[in-house]
Amino acid sequence: MNSDIEIARSVKTQHIREIGAQLGITEEDLHYCGNNKAKLPLKYIDEEKIKKSNLILVTAMTPTPAGEGKTTVSIGLAQGMNKIGNKTTVVLREPSLGPVFGIKGGAAGGGWSQVLPMEDINLHFTGDLAAIEKAHNLLSALIDNNLQQTKGNLGLDPRTVVWKRVMDMNERALRHIVVGLGGKTQGVPRETGFDITAASEVMATLCLANNLPDLKQRLGNIFVGYTYQGKAIYARDLKAQGAMAALLKDAIKPNLVQTIEHTPAILHGGPFANIAQGTNSIIATKMGLSLSKYVVTEAGFASDLGAEKFFDIKCQYGNLEPKTVVIVATIRALKHHGGVKKENYNLENVDAVKKGLANLDKHIENMKKYGLTPIVAINKFVSDTEAEIKAVQKRVSTHQISAIVADVWGKGGDGTIDLAKEVVKIVSEYKGGFKPLYDFALTAEEKIEIIAKEIYGADSVEYSLTAKKVLKQLPELGMDKVPVCIAKTQNSFSDNRRLLGRPTGFTVKIRDVEINAGAGFIVPIAGPIMRMPGLPSSPSAEKIDIDDEGNISGLF
């Protein structure tokens, strides 16, 4: 059996101008990044065409640590949609180097459902994440410079500065650091730390911006901290927004690539769903909707994270209306939630599958709360048995929806024909009715409680003194009527990663709240979740290599 990278190399990519031509993009409007990657100008976004297009979200049940293949299913589904005659573009996030070198590996799909060139996409791609990192850290440098200088000093209290630095790598040693040591000329000593770039507010802001002027204004709105007199300080007070936006002048443009079957793919932005909003940019989604009849997009991790934030944050800010949602389930994840250990995932265990179905039940119920008819895609693995698959389909049918096997890794678009037909059917029957879970006008506590109780299934929410203090400051900062982007573990509905299946009777504990005024939301942090991940004991980086001819191996 060939590896992902071997399959990817076996396919000859089309020149990116040919992919652009499928979407009606002229060669002159493509900003080439080589022969198989290009930046797209924002002028192609057309709000009238968007109203006539169809948005399909791909989410998942609560995953195993390795993930359940949402990206692979998204790519395979888009290919299948095109095979049955429906002009479709897949719109995805850009991979972060953290997972690529960490535990999950690459994020360009797999098997015969990949986006190409997979090596470039999984590594530096077109430099968007580097630009976001630089823009973020420019503000960090300006903050510490202002603390050091006497001329133009804003009187910022270093103890209140909430802005950290970022890097696109899993590096736990940088979570908590002290800067400014070494004497008076080296800066003002203070505690700070690093987040991963995917959790950067600059990343979140870019993904929620409508254009460059909007992005620049939002960057100026980033909250930094307080003066000694208690006055709020923003990035605009440091005159940072212009230079930050300049660094992002190309990063704001979506990236056009292709799938292994030459279906157009737009990749843009890369926030994680457990510590950020978990979806690609509004700009990229609207670009896809402007250029094709259907757009297949994905939201990170399970529906309690990525899908909830997609519907409640992105759709409200972007005025987007999805027509259906595909929930990816795997037999191995069902066994995982049924109590099976990783080493036994490949052994038939129908009883464990049935036990784990409680988790899938909850995700189906959650998606129906948004007024949508979901579809379950069973992402097929070679170890799945007919008895296990039938157990899933029987259970899902009790929700009056379909569960369809998708062999996206092994067959690409051909493996999703049945799924694609069901998607088209559900979309054609959609009569409106999509509705976010909450209104922005509610208090922060009300919005948090709605998500915790309705989506997670919690009994209650508990706040630390630190969190209560920040929540009390929200009205004076004008941040009380904005959405909430809860950061919590992806491994459970609860904030305790060990509570598998469909836990009940638990309390969500909010230990802190971060203010993302530029992005336009607050980030309640639940449980021990970290916004700078660490590497596992055997990171994927150990398997990645390059030979004397420049051929990369070990990416998957």
Secondary structure, DSSP 8 states (H G I E B T S, - for coil): ---HHHHHHTS----HHHHHHHTT--GGG-EESSSS-EE--GGG--HHHHHHSEEEEEEESS--TT---HHHHHHHHHHHHHHTT--EEEEE----HHHHHSSS---SEETTEEEESHHHHHTTTTSHHHHHHHHHHHHHHHHHHHHH-STT---B-GGG----EEESS--GGGSSEEES-SSGGG---EEE-EEEGGG-HHHHHHHH-SSHHHHHHHHHT-EEEEBTT--EEEGGGGT-HHHHHHHTTTTTS-EEEEETT--EEEE-----TTTS--B--HHHHHHHHHHSSEEEEEBSSSIIIIIHHIIIIIHHHHT--EEEEEEEE-HHHHHHHTT--GGGTTS--HHHHHHHHHHHHHHHHHHHTTT--EEEEEE--TT--HHHHHHHHHHHHTTTS-EEEE-HHHHGGGGGHHHHHHHHHHHHH--S----SS-TTS-HHHHHHHIIIIII--SEEEE-HHHHHHHHHHHHHT-SSS-B--B--SSSSSS-TT--SS--S-EEEEEEEEEETTTTEEEEEETT--SS----SS-GGGG-EE-TT--EES--
